[in-house]
């Protein structure tokens, strides 16, 4: 069975930089609940700043909210005017941080290169590609990511 795809233009939501957000600003997120269903949660901005989780997530700026992620990541984080301020990424409900979003700024800053299909600006941050955790005064390496710098033999 063939499916048809709409070819007429569709409306897009406007983007807003996270640098315009403040702690306590009200936001809401839309998350996929699978099989075409969506869920919405609202809350406030609880943190704006660097995020480093000792694995592949190292952000110079991240948005954490008290809005609990009610589904899967990848949905928009919106302000009260419907502007996209980020993309919901991690569900941190288990550690009391609720939801982490990657700011729309990352896309806004690279938008022209993305649209042109040209080379992307490489990250200026070094990475090893390891899974690790802290134990007392030590770091334990629990695994290596395939294809990461640490997986190559010297």
Residue frames as qw, qx, qy, qz and C-alpha x, y, z in Angstrom:
[[0.000, 0.890, 0.455, 0.000, 0.00, 0.00, 0.00],
 [0.422, 0.330, -0.006, 0.844, 1.37, 3.42, -0.96],
 [0.235, -0.742, -0.431, 0.457, 1.05, 6.39, 1.37],
 [0.325, 0.759, 0.186, 0.533, 0.74, 9.92, 0.09],
 [0.476, -0.353, -0.258, 0.763, 2.73, 12.76, 1.55],
 [0.107, 0.938, 0.287, -0.165, 1.43, 16.32, 1.71],
 [0.624, 0.210, 0.147, 0.738, 3.47, 18.61, -0.49],
 [0.014, -0.853, -0.171, -0.492, 1.91, 21.95, 0.38],
 [0.239, 0.401, -0.506, 0.725, 3.77, 24.11, 2.92],
 [0.571, -0.606, -0.553, 0.037, 2.86, 23.70, 6.57],
 [0.195, -0.900, 0.122, -0.369, 3.13, 26.27, 9.33],
 [0.673, 0.082, -0.537, 0.502, 6.14, 26.17, 11.62],
 [0.490, -0.816, -0.267, 0.150, 6.48, 27.36, 15.17],
 [0.218, 0.882, -0.262, 0.326, 8.75, 30.35, 15.76],
 [0.778, -0.045, -0.412, 0.472, 12.08, 29.82, 17.53],
 [0.270, -0.921, 0.090, -0.266, 13.25, 31.71, 20.61],
 [0.470, 0.458, -0.610, 0.443, 16.75, 31.81, 22.08],
 [0.691, -0.468, -0.515, 0.192, 17.20, 30.37, 25.55],
 [0.384, 0.031, -0.254, 0.887, 19.20, 33.47, 26.45],
 [0.287, -0.379, -0.147, -0.868, 15.81, 35.23, 26.58],
 [0.705, -0.440, -0.536, -0.148, 14.55, 32.78, 29.24],
 [0.126, -0.569, 0.508, -0.634, 14.72, 33.36, 32.98],
 [0.169, -0.062, -0.932, 0.316, 14.47, 31.04, 35.97],
 [0.237, 0.363, 0.640, -0.635, 10.82, 30.56, 36.84],
 [0.398, 0.265, -0.353, -0.804, 9.49, 31.33, 33.33],
 [0.748, 0.156, 0.540, -0.353, 6.53, 29.12, 32.57],
 [0.248, 0.387, -0.743, -0.487, 7.06, 26.56, 29.80],
 [0.845, 0.057, 0.404, -0.345, 5.36, 23.45, 28.53],
 [0.049, -0.393, 0.840, 0.372, 6.51, 20.45, 26.57],
 [0.851, 0.243, -0.029, -0.464, 4.87, 18.15, 24.09],
 [0.218, -0.419, 0.878, 0.079, 6.05, 14.55, 24.07],
 [0.640, 0.117, -0.614, -0.447, 5.19, 11.57, 21.92],
 [0.626, -0.266, 0.601, -0.419, 3.46, 8.81, 23.81],
 [0.227, -0.113, 0.929, 0.269, 3.79, 6.40, 20.87],
 [0.221, 0.433, 0.851, 0.197, 1.33, 5.34, 18.19],
 [0.071, 0.549, 0.390, 0.736, 0.53, 8.94, 17.22],
 [0.441, -0.803, -0.401, 0.005, -0.47, 10.00, 20.73],
 [0.319, 0.485, -0.271, 0.768, 0.97, 13.08, 22.43],
 [0.512, -0.676, -0.470, 0.246, 1.08, 14.29, 26.00],
 [0.155, 0.737, -0.079, 0.653, 1.65, 17.76, 27.38],
 [0.626, -0.521, -0.406, 0.415, 3.20, 18.85, 30.67],
 [0.116, 0.864, -0.022, 0.489, 3.78, 22.32, 32.03],
 [0.715, -0.499, -0.218, 0.438, 6.17, 23.74, 34.60],
 [0.020, -0.988, 0.117, 0.101, 8.82, 26.36, 35.10],
 [0.629, 0.572, -0.402, 0.339, 12.42, 26.84, 34.05],
 [0.762, -0.645, -0.014, 0.049, 14.47, 25.54, 37.00],
 [0.610, -0.489, 0.363, 0.508, 18.01, 25.72, 35.59],
 [0.597, 0.800, -0.025, 0.051, 19.85, 27.45, 32.75],
 [0.215, -0.811, 0.536, 0.091, 23.51, 26.65, 32.35],
 [0.302, 0.466, -0.817, -0.157, 26.10, 24.00, 31.53],
 [0.910, -0.136, 0.216, -0.327, 25.19, 20.34, 31.67],
 [0.331, 0.516, -0.790, -0.019, 27.75, 17.56, 31.84],
 [0.889, -0.229, 0.132, -0.375, 26.65, 14.01, 32.52],
 [0.416, -0.532, 0.730, 0.108, 30.04, 12.33, 32.13],
 [0.643, 0.212, 0.702, 0.224, 29.04, 10.64, 28.91],
 [0.380, 0.354, 0.513, 0.684, 28.01, 11.99, 25.50],
 [0.073, -0.885, -0.398, -0.229, 25.92, 14.82, 26.91],
 [0.449, -0.373, -0.124, 0.802, 28.09, 17.86, 27.41],
 [0.180, 0.800, 0.424, 0.385, 26.30, 21.14, 26.75],
 [0.279, 0.171, -0.199, 0.924, 27.57, 24.66, 27.26],
 [0.369, -0.038, 0.221, -0.902, 23.96, 25.64, 27.93],
 [0.213, -0.268, -0.928, -0.146, 20.99, 23.46, 28.84],
 [0.455, -0.320, 0.015, -0.831, 17.43, 24.09, 29.98],
 [0.207, -0.176, -0.937, 0.217, 15.97, 22.12, 32.87],
 [0.424, -0.337, -0.153, -0.827, 12.32, 22.45, 33.75],
 [0.356, -0.061, 0.763, -0.536, 9.92, 21.26, 36.41],
 [0.776, 0.257, -0.133, -0.561, 7.68, 20.04, 33.57],
 [0.616, -0.230, 0.753, 0.005, 7.82, 16.26, 33.80],
 [0.273, 0.328, -0.704, -0.568, 8.54, 14.50, 30.54],
 [0.730, 0.059, 0.461, -0.502, 5.39, 12.42, 30.00],
 [0.900, 0.402, 0.132, -0.100, 6.71, 10.48, 27.01],
 [0.830, 0.119, 0.185, 0.513, 9.60, 10.17, 24.60],
 [0.273, -0.600, 0.130, 0.741, 12.22, 12.84, 23.83],
 [0.333, 0.167, 0.603, 0.706, 12.39, 14.87, 20.65],
 [0.018, 0.808, 0.566, 0.163, 9.33, 17.06, 21.20],
 [0.203, 0.623, -0.035, 0.755, 9.37, 20.84, 21.57],
 [0.333, -0.491, -0.501, 0.630, 9.83, 22.84, 24.75],
 [0.100, 0.655, 0.408, 0.628, 7.59, 25.88, 24.29],
 [0.058, -0.050, -0.384, 0.920, 7.15, 29.21, 26.04],
 [0.254, 0.499, 0.669, -0.488, 3.66, 30.54, 26.83],
 [0.376, 0.627, -0.110, -0.673, 3.50, 32.26, 23.42],
 [0.909, 0.326, 0.247, -0.084, 4.13, 29.02, 21.52],
 [0.339, 0.801, -0.492, -0.020, 7.76, 29.74, 20.64],
 [0.960, -0.024, -0.214, 0.179, 10.11, 26.74, 20.53],
 [0.198, -0.888, 0.392, -0.135, 12.87, 27.37, 23.07],
 [0.194, -0.499, 0.845, -0.002, 14.33, 23.87, 23.02],
 [0.743, 0.090, -0.580, -0.321, 14.01, 20.21, 22.16],
 [0.753, -0.470, 0.331, -0.321, 13.14, 17.86, 25.02],
 [0.489, 0.513, -0.705, 0.003, 15.92, 15.35, 25.34],
 [0.361, 0.090, -0.871, 0.322, 16.37, 13.59, 28.68],
 [0.649, -0.590, -0.293, -0.381, 13.83, 12.47, 31.23],
 [0.314, 0.327, -0.652, 0.608, 15.53, 13.17, 34.57],
 [0.626, -0.530, -0.154, -0.550, 12.43, 12.56, 36.72],
 [0.875, -0.238, -0.394, 0.148, 14.17, 9.81, 38.71],
 [0.576, -0.058, -0.308, 0.755, 16.82, 12.21, 40.05],
 [0.141, -0.767, -0.450, 0.435, 14.39, 15.07, 40.72],
 [0.169, -0.365, 0.266, 0.876, 15.58, 17.27, 37.86],
 [0.577, 0.566, 0.391, -0.441, 12.55, 16.50, 35.66],
 [0.757, 0.551, 0.308, 0.168, 13.30, 17.33, 31.99],
 [0.371, -0.503, 0.345, 0.700, 16.42, 18.43, 30.15],
 [0.597, 0.746, 0.293, -0.016, 16.06, 20.29, 26.87],
 [0.565, -0.042, 0.290, 0.771, 18.65, 21.26, 24.32],
 [0.101, 0.677, 0.156, -0.712, 18.21, 24.99, 23.56],
 [0.626, 0.704, 0.333, 0.037, 16.94, 26.07, 20.14],
 [0.051, -0.903, 0.315, 0.289, 20.04, 28.31, 20.03],
 [0.522, -0.297, 0.722, 0.343, 22.13, 25.37, 18.79],
 [0.522, 0.495, 0.646, 0.256, 19.91, 25.09, 15.71],
 [0.170, 0.963, 0.160, -0.137, 19.49, 28.85, 15.25],
 [0.252, -0.784, 0.433, 0.367, 23.26, 29.34, 15.21],
 [0.335, -0.231, 0.815, 0.413, 23.82, 26.58, 12.62],
 [0.590, 0.540, 0.481, -0.359, 20.58, 26.98, 10.64],
 [0.434, 0.762, -0.271, -0.397, 22.14, 28.41, 7.47],
 [0.015, 0.466, -0.871, -0.155, 24.70, 25.58, 7.26],
 [0.460, 0.151, 0.849, -0.214, 21.98, 22.96, 7.86],
 [0.580, 0.655, 0.286, -0.392, 19.72, 24.40, 5.16],
 [0.338, 0.748, -0.471, -0.325, 22.58, 24.75, 2.67],
 [0.998, 0.057, 0.002, -0.028, 23.52, 21.11, 3.26],
 [0.408, 0.719, -0.481, 0.291, 27.15, 22.13, 3.67],
 [0.602, 0.040, -0.677, 0.421, 29.64, 20.86, 6.18],
 [0.533, -0.791, -0.269, -0.135, 28.67, 21.28, 9.80],
 [0.019, 0.774, -0.465, 0.428, 30.86, 23.16, 12.21],
 [0.698, -0.049, -0.683, 0.211, 32.69, 20.54, 14.26],
 [0.609, -0.765, -0.208, -0.021, 32.38, 20.58, 18.01],
 [0.221, 0.749, -0.442, 0.441, 35.10, 22.50, 19.79],
 [0.625, -0.529, 0.449, -0.358, 34.76, 20.23, 22.81],
 [0.263, 0.360, -0.894, -0.043, 36.89, 17.11, 23.06],
 [0.838, -0.199, 0.177, -0.476, 35.23, 13.81, 23.86],
 [0.176, -0.413, 0.893, 0.012, 36.41, 10.33, 24.63],
 [0.708, 0.032, -0.489, -0.508, 33.31, 8.23, 24.10],
 [0.287, 0.069, -0.895, 0.335, 33.18, 6.42, 27.42],
 [0.618, -0.606, -0.335, -0.372, 30.55, 5.40, 29.93],
 [0.418, 0.176, -0.632, 0.628, 31.78, 6.18, 33.43],
 [0.520, -0.752, -0.289, -0.285, 30.62, 6.83, 36.97],
 [0.049, 0.645, -0.516, 0.562, 32.18, 8.20, 40.15],
 [0.825, -0.392, -0.404, 0.055, 32.97, 6.03, 43.16],
 [0.592, -0.669, -0.091, 0.440, 34.32, 7.97, 46.14],
 [0.110, -0.812, 0.270, 0.505, 37.48, 9.70, 44.85],
 [0.329, -0.185, 0.785, 0.491, 37.77, 7.67, 41.63],
 [0.624, 0.414, -0.130, -0.650, 36.17, 7.44, 38.21],
 [0.581, -0.029, 0.810, 0.073, 35.29, 3.98, 36.94],
 [0.355, 0.344, -0.518, -0.698, 35.19, 3.45, 33.18],
 [0.676, 0.106, 0.630, -0.367, 32.24, 1.14, 32.57],
 [0.710, 0.391, 0.560, 0.173, 32.41, 0.91, 28.79],
 [0.168, -0.344, 0.400, 0.833, 33.52, 2.34, 25.47],
 [0.599, 0.597, 0.235, -0.479, 31.28, 3.60, 22.67],
 [0.726, 0.205, 0.525, 0.394, 31.84, 1.86, 19.33],
 [0.453, 0.683, 0.280, 0.500, 33.51, 4.20, 16.83],
 [0.268, -0.963, 0.003, -0.008, 34.54, 6.70, 19.52],
 [0.269, 0.789, -0.512, 0.206, 38.14, 7.87, 19.91],
 [0.471, -0.509, 0.669, -0.268, 38.64, 5.49, 22.86],
 [0.914, 0.121, 0.355, -0.155, 37.66, 2.47, 20.75],
 [0.667, 0.692, -0.270, 0.057, 40.54, 2.97, 18.29],
 [0.874, -0.315, 0.070, 0.362, 43.75, 1.09, 18.88],
 [0.041, 0.942, -0.286, -0.170, 46.93, 3.14, 18.80]]
